[in-house]
Amino acid sequence: NMSNLKALCFLSLALFASVKGDVPPPCDSEIYCTGPILHQVQEAKLFDDDKHFVDMKLRSAPDDVLSAFRNLSSKFPNTTIPPVKLEEFLNTSFDQPGTEFESWAPPDWHEKPNFLSGIADDKLREWAEKIHGLWKSLGRKVMSNHPELYSQIYTPHPVVVPGGRFRELYYWDSYWVINGLLLSEMTDTAHGMIQNFLYLVNRYGFVPNGGRIYYERRSQPPFLTLMVESYYQATKDKEFLRAALPVLEVEYQFWMENRSVDLELNGKQHVLNRYYVEVGLPRPESYLDDLELAEGLTDGKKEQLWMDLKTGAESGWDFTSRWYIADGSDNSGTLRDTRTSQILPADLNALLCRNEKTLASFHRLLGDDSAAVYDQAAARRLEAIESVLWDAERGAWFDYNLMTRSKNFEFYPSNLGPIWAQCYSQPEMGEKAVQYLKGSGALQFPNGVPTSLKESGQQWDYPNAWPPLQHMLIDGFSKLPSEDAKKLAFDLAQRWIKTNWLAYIKYEAMFEKVICWFSEYINTPHAVLCCPVLQLGFGWTNGVALQLLDQYGATLTSGGRRQWNYIHALYSVYPWCI
């Protein structure tokens, strides 16, 4: 009846009164992104993971499901449906996650790609073959009929997904996935994935965070230009490049128009980029976490926190003390102090510098006159990076806090992003960066370089080591001219490959991330608290391992028993902490 409908509307309005009319929700779906179904299902805690519900497929049209929910809720006080009845409603109206996919095995997969022959160590070569085989289990094809019935964003070509709870495509993960596919000689699959991203730019003006509608108003680190570069280097397909280039320029313009900041420093104007998501409400896939985190805040601060959490998700580093600003100071506080939008990240600006140089090189390859536009953009960015982010005394590049107008000098691998991007002007900067990493304290761990040296309880902090960050460090230092830098790159590669190889031998799985602990932590019970359930698969881990095995295959080894006796002991104490 009308009074119950009014009560239902009041519930939603009261919950989201903090969201201004000009700030959109994560998407327009009244089931997956806003509204009483989402709110009641997530508040009832029917699933261990909030992502479960928003990945469920509708059994009938959205309007029919909404109508059925209104009819059911009208029968209960305050329109709040008891959990048992809510579960019955879900079983009637929804299918389980994953039913929106057609089964698909990549048809271009074949045994024994050529790169395997360059791996000297027999055990590592056998492992590489098994990683190559994992691509077959990570292929997905989105159903093309009735896209309104699921939260999956339709893409025209099949995808290789990360794995675990990440059932859909993800943006920056796919750079390392595509590089791995190209080594596996799966050129058609890689081509289809890039075409999907180009399709998404044509649809949205940018690439969404991932392949779900609840991700469609935020992005992730913009790696599409580099995906196209990888594909071109493997195929020399100029017609593909010619068709892709205008779409890459659309994405670049999105970042410059919607994610840039004008900054005056020492009397000079600079333009640098940030992550910035002006979208209200809790994230649907982490709904209850966001709701509970904002409890007790004023409406305005709730809105700001939810926007900055989405901005943190756009960075790919979700979450980390790197984005905390409490009382104006860096790294202090808790997740509630996340202010990602107020930080100019060193790695994002390095990536955009590399994109600008790559776009210039594409125009030169195609013989047109637009290369100068991107050469000039890269030159302006280089000047801005070195004026605002570079610290000559410390020998690295540091995030800039817009609130305090100062750099954040904490250690993160991202402080060395310009080395990977080859976006620095003086050769000595590279050598200073080597010394910075050596003196940082981040090399003392046998399993990899940690994401920070701060133990915040967040996954993009100590003690976790992440595949893309390891690869960017290794790739960057391997390109420096000094033998010292090249040795450091190889040592990091050897360390990372051994860690992942042993984990695979023990668990027959590739993991999303590893922990970097060393021996003093073996008997520390507190350490267990830092270990979330890890995701298996795993797309970018596979891609990074294959790239390192290809680059260093002649010299990498599975040997070295003393270190492995320690790591075996670690795994036996904390078997779920890889």
KENU-551379 format. One record per residue (C-alpha): x, y, z; residue in one letter. Coordinates in steps of 0.5 Angstrom, whole numbers, padded with zeros to 4 digits, always signed. Layout:
BEGIN
XYZa...
***
This chain:
BEGIN
+0000+0000+0000n+0002+0007-0001m+0004+0008+0007s+0009+0002+0006n+0012+0005+0000l+0013+0012+0003k+0017+0008+0009a+0021+0005+0004l+0023+0011+0000c+0024+0014+0007f+0029+0009+0009l+0033+0010+0002s+0033+0018+0003l+0035+0018+0010a+0041+0013+0009l+0043+0017+0003f+0041+0024+0005a+0049+0026+0005s+0049+0025-0003v+0049+0031-0006k+0044+0031-0012g+0050+0033-0017d+0054+0027-0015v+0052+0021-0018p+0051+0014-0015p+0056+0008-0017p+0051+0006-0023c+0044+0007-0025d+0042+0000-0023s+0036+0001-0017e+0038-0007-0016i+0046-0007-0016y+0048+0000-0014c+0043+0004-0010t+0036+0002-0007g+0033-0002-0002p+0034-0009-0005i+0042-0007-0004l+0041-0004+0003h+0037-0010+0006q+0041-0016+0003v+0048-0013+0005q+0046-0011+0012e+0043-0018+0013a+0050-0021+0012k+0047-0026+0008l+0054-0027+0005f+0061-0027+0007d+0063-0023+0001d+0059-0017-0001d+0061-0018-0008k+0057-0024-0008h+0050-0021-0008f+0052-0016-0013v+0055-0021-0018d+0048-0025-0018m+0044-0026-0024k+0037-0024-0025l+0032-0029-0027r+0027-0024-0029s+0027-0017-0032a+0029-0011-0027p+0023-0008-0026d+0019-0015-0024d+0024-0016-0019v+0024-0009-0016l+0016-0010-0016s+0016-0017-0013a+0021-0014-0007f+0016-0008-0006r+0010-0013-0005n+0014-0017-0001l+0017-0011+0004s+0010-0008+0004s+0008-0014+0009k+0013-0013+0014f+0014-0007+0019p+0018-0001+0017n+0018-0005+0010t+0024-0009+0013t+0024-0016+0011i+0027-0022+0016p+0033-0025+0013p+0030-0032+0012v+0025-0029+0008k+0030-0025+0004l+0034-0031+0003e+0028-0034+0000e+0027-0028-0005f+0034-0028-0007l+0033-0036-0009n+0027-0034-0013t+0029-0028-0016s+0037-0029-0017f+0042-0034-0020d+0049-0035-0017q+0055-0031-0019p+0058-0034-0025g+0052-0036-0029t+0053-0030-0033e+0059-0033-0037f+0059-0038-0043e+0064-0043-0042s+0070-0041-0046w+0077-0044-0047a+0082-0040-0051p+0082-0043-0058p+0089-0040-0060d+0093-0044-0053w+0098-0049-0056h+0103-0053-0052e+0110-0051-0052k+0111-0044-0054p+0118-0042-0056n+0120-0038-0050f+0120-0044-0046l+0126-0046-0050s+0130-0041-0047g+0129-0043-0039i+0135-0047-0037a+0133-0049-0031d+0129-0056-0032d+0124-0055-0026k+0123-0048-0028l+0122-0050-0035r+0117-0055-0032e+0113-0050-0028w+0113-0045-0034a+0109-0050-0038e+0104-0051-0032k+0103-0043-0031i+0102-0043-0039h+0097-0048-0038g+0093-0044-0033l+0091-0039-0038w+0086-0045-0040k+0082-0044-0034s+0082-0037-0033l+0078-0036-0040g+0071-0033-0040r+0066-0030-0045k+0060-0026-0043v+0053-0028-0045m+0051-0023-0050s+0043-0024-0049n+0039-0020-0044h+0045-0016-0041p+0040-0012-0037e+0040-0019-0032l+0047-0018-0030y+0052-0013-0027s+0057-0016-0032q+0059-0010-0037i+0058-0013-0044y+0064-0014-0048t+0065-0017-0055p+0071-0021-0054h+0072-0027-0049p+0077-0025-0043v+0082-0028-0039v+0080-0026-0032v+0085-0025-0025p+0081-0031-0022g+0078-0033-0015g+0073-0028-0013r+0075-0023-0019f+0071-0027-0024r+0071-0021-0029e+0076-0017-0033l+0080-0012-0029y+0084-0006-0032y+0091-0005-0030w+0091-0013-0028d+0090-0014-0036s+0097-0011-0038y+0101-0016-0035w+0096-0022-0037v+0096-0019-0044i+0104-0019-0044n+0104-0026-0041g+0099-0028-0047l+0103-0026-0052l+0109-0030-0049l+0105-0036-0049s+0103-0034-0057e+0096-0033-0056m+0096-0027-0060t+0088-0027-0062d+0086-0028-0054t+0091-0022-0053a+0088-0018-0059h+0081-0019-0057g+0082-0017-0050m+0085-0010-0052i+0079-0009-0057q+0075-0010-0051n+0078-0004-0048f+0078+0000-0054l+0070-0002-0054y+0070+0001-0047l+0073+0007-0048v+0068+0008-0054n+0063+0007-0050r+0065+0011-0043y+0070+0015-0045g+0075+0011-0041f+0076+0004-0039v+0072+0003-0032p+0076-0001-0026n+0073-0007-0028g+0068-0011-0032g+0062-0010-0027r+0057-0004-0028i+0058-0002-0020y+0065+0000-0023y+0063+0004-0029e+0064+0011-0026r+0071+0010-0024r+0078+0007-0028s+0084+0004-0026q+0092+0006-0028p+0091+0008-0035p+0095+0002-0038f+0091+0001-0045l+0097+0005-0049t+0102+0000-0046l+0098-0006-0048m+0097-0003-0055v+0105-0002-0055e+0106-0009-0053s+0101-0012-0058y+0105-0008-0064y+0112-0010-0061q+0109-0017-0062a+0106-0017-0069t+0108-0011-0072k+0101-0010-0074d+0100-0002-0077k+0093-0003-0079e+0091-0005-0072f+0095+0001-0069l+0092+0006-0074r+0085+0004-0071a+0087+0004-0064a+0091+0011-0064l+0085+0015-0064p+0081+0011-0058v+0088+0012-0054l+0088+0019-0055e+0080+0019-0052v+0083+0016-0046e+0089+0020-0045y+0084+0027-0046q+0079+0024-0041f+0085+0023-0036w+0088+0030-0037m+0081+0033-0037e+0078+0030-0031n+0084+0027-0027r+0089+0033-0027s+0091+0039-0022v+0094+0046-0024d+0099+0047-0019l+0104+0053-0018e+0111+0052-0014l+0116+0057-0014n+0113+0061-0019g+0112+0056-0024k+0105+0053-0026q+0105+0045-0027h+0100+0040-0029v+0100+0034-0026l+0095+0028-0025n+0091+0025-0019r+0086+0019-0018y+0079+0023-0017y+0072+0019-0017v+0066+0024-0016e+0061+0019-0014v+0057+0018-0008g+0054+0012-0004l+0058+0006-0001p+0061+0002-0006r+0056-0004-0008p+0062-0009-0008e+0064-0007-0001s+0058-0004+0002y+0057-0006+0009l+0065-0004+0010d+0064+0003+0007d+0057+0004+0011l+0060+0002+0018e+0067+0006+0017l+0063+0012+0016a+0059+0011+0022e+0058+0017+0026g+0061+0022+0021l+0057+0028+0019t+0053+0027+0012d+0059+0031+0009g+0064+0027+0011k+0061+0021+0010k+0060+0023+0002e+0068+0025+0002q+0070+0019+0005l+0066+0014+0000w+0069+0019-0006m+0076+0018-0003d+0075+0010-0002l+0073+0010-0009k+0079+0014-0011t+0083+0009-0007g+0080+0003-0011a+0081+0007-0018e+0089+0008-0016s+0089+0000-0016g+0092+0001-0009w+0086-0001-0005d+0088+0000+0001f+0094+0003+0004t+0097+0008+0009s+0100+0011+0003r+0093+0015+0002w+0092+0017+0009y+0092+0024+0011i+0090+0025+0018a+0090+0032+0021d+0094+0034+0015g+0100+0029+0016s+0102+0024+0011d+0101+0016+0013n+0098+0018+0020s+0091+0015+0022g+0087+0009+0019t+0083+0007+0013l+0077+0013+0015r+0083+0018+0014d+0083+0016+0007t+0084+0022+0002r+0087+0019-0004t+0084+0025-0008s+0089+0030-0005q+0095+0026-0007i+0099+0027-0013l+0102+0020-0014p+0109+0019-0017a+0107+0013-0021d+0101+0015-0024l+0105+0021-0027n+0110+0017-0029a+0105+0012-0033l+0102+0018-0036l+0109+0021-0038c+0111+0014-0041r+0104+0014-0045n+0105+0021-0048e+0112+0019-0050k+0109+0012-0053t+0103+0016-0056l+0109+0020-0060a+0112+0014-0062s+0106+0011-0065f+0105+0018-0069h+0112+0018-0072r+0111+0010-0074l+0105+0012-0077l+0108+0018-0081g+0103+0024-0078d+0105+0030-0075d+0102+0030-0069s+0108+0027-0065a+0110+0034-0063a+0104+0035-0059v+0106+0029-0055y+0113+0030-0054d+0111+0037-0052q+0106+0034-0047a+0112+0029-0044a+0117+0035-0044a+0112+0039-0040r+0110+0033-0035r+0118+0031-0034l+0119+0038-0032e+0113+0038-0027a+0115+0031-0024i+0122+0034-0023e+0120+0040-0020s+0114+0037-0015v+0116+0030-0014l+0124+0029-0015w+0128+0030-0009d+0135+0030-0010a+0138+0029-0003e+0134+0022-0002r+0135+0020-0010g+0127+0018-0011a+0120+0021-0013w+0115+0022-0008f+0108+0023-0008d+0105+0030-0007y+0100+0032-0001n+0096+0038-0004l+0093+0039+0003m+0100+0040+0006t+0103+0042+0000r+0109+0038+0001s+0112+0031-0001k+0111+0024+0003n+0118+0021+0004f+0115+0014+0007e+0118+0008+0002f+0114+0005-0003y+0116+0002-0009p+0112+0007-0013s+0117+0012-0011n+0121+0009-0017l+0116+0009-0022g+0120+0014-0026p+0125+0009-0027i+0121+0004-0030w+0117+0009-0034a+0124+0012-0036q+0122+0019-0035c+0128+0023-0032y+0132+0028-0035s+0139+0026-0032q+0143+0019-0032p+0145+0020-0025e+0138+0020-0022m+0138+0013-0024g+0144+0011-0020e+0141+0015-0014k+0135+0011-0015a+0139+0005-0014v+0142+0008-0008q+0135+0010-0005y+0133+0003-0006l+0139+0000-0003k+0138+0004+0003g+0131+0004+0004s+0131-0002+0008g+0126-0005+0003a+0131-0010+0001l+0132-0014+0007q+0126-0019+0006f+0127-0026+0002p+0121-0026-0002n+0120-0019-0005g+0120-0012-0004v+0114-0010+0001p+0109-0005-0001t+0111+0000+0004s+0115-0001+0011l+0108+0001+0015k+0104-0005+0018e+0097-0002+0017s+0093-0008+0016g+0091-0006+0009q+0093-0010+0004q+0097-0005+0000w+0102-0004+0006d+0107-0008+0009y+0108-0014+0009p+0105-0016+0002n+0109-0016-0004a+0105-0015-0010w+0107-0018-0017p+0106-0011-0021p+0110-0007-0017l+0116-0013-0017q+0116-0013-0024h+0116-0005-0025m+0122-0005-0020l+0126-0010-0024i+0124-0008-0031d+0126-0001-0029g+0133-0003-0026f+0134-0008-0032s+0134-0002-0037k+0139+0003-0033l+0146+0002-0036p+0150+0001-0029s+0152-0007-0028e+0150-0005-0020d+0143-0003-0023a+0143-0009-0027k+0145-0014-0022k+0140-0011-0017l+0134-0013-0022a+0137-0020-0023f+0137-0021-0016d+0130-0018-0015l+0128-0023-0020a+0131-0029-0018q+0128-0028-0011r+0121-0027-0014w+0121-0033-0018i+0124-0037-0013k+0118-0035-0008t+0113-0036-0013n+0116-0043-0015w+0116-0046-0008l+0109-0043-0007a+0107-0047-0013y+0110-0053-0012i+0107-0053-0005k+0100-0051-0007y+0100-0052-0014e+0097-0045-0015a+0099-0038-0017m+0097-0033-0012f+0095-0026-0012e+0101-0023-0008k+0106-0026-0003v+0108-0024+0004i+0115-0021+0004c+0117-0023+0012w+0124-0026+0014f+0126-0031+0019s+0124-0026+0026e+0117-0027+0024y+0116-0034+0024i+0114-0035+0031n+0110-0029+0032t+0103-0030+0033p+0101-0023+0031h+0103-0024+0024a+0097-0029+0023v+0093-0023+0023l+0096-0020+0017c+0094-0025+0013c+0087-0025+0009p+0084-0031+0005v+0089-0030-0002l+0086-0031-0009q+0088-0036-0013l+0089-0036-0021g+0092-0031-0022f+0093-0027-0028g+0098-0022-0027w+0102-0026-0022t+0102-0031-0028n+0104-0026-0033g+0110-0023-0029v+0113-0030-0028a+0113-0031-0035l+0116-0025-0037q+0121-0026-0032l+0122-0033-0034l+0123-0030-0041d+0128-0024-0039q+0132-0028-0035y+0131-0035-0037g+0138-0037-0038a+0141-0035-0031t+0135-0036-0026l+0135-0042-0022t+0131-0046-0017s+0136-0048-0013g+0139-0045-0006g+0137-0050+0000r+0138-0046+0006r+0133-0040+0004q+0128-0045+0002w+0129-0049+0009n+0127-0042+0012y+0121-0041+0007i+0119-0048+0008h+0118-0047+0015a+0114-0041+0014l+0109-0044+0010y+0108-0050+0015s+0107-0045+0021v+0102-0040+0016y+0100-0045+0011p+0095-0040+0008w+0100-0034+0008c+0104-0034+0002i
***
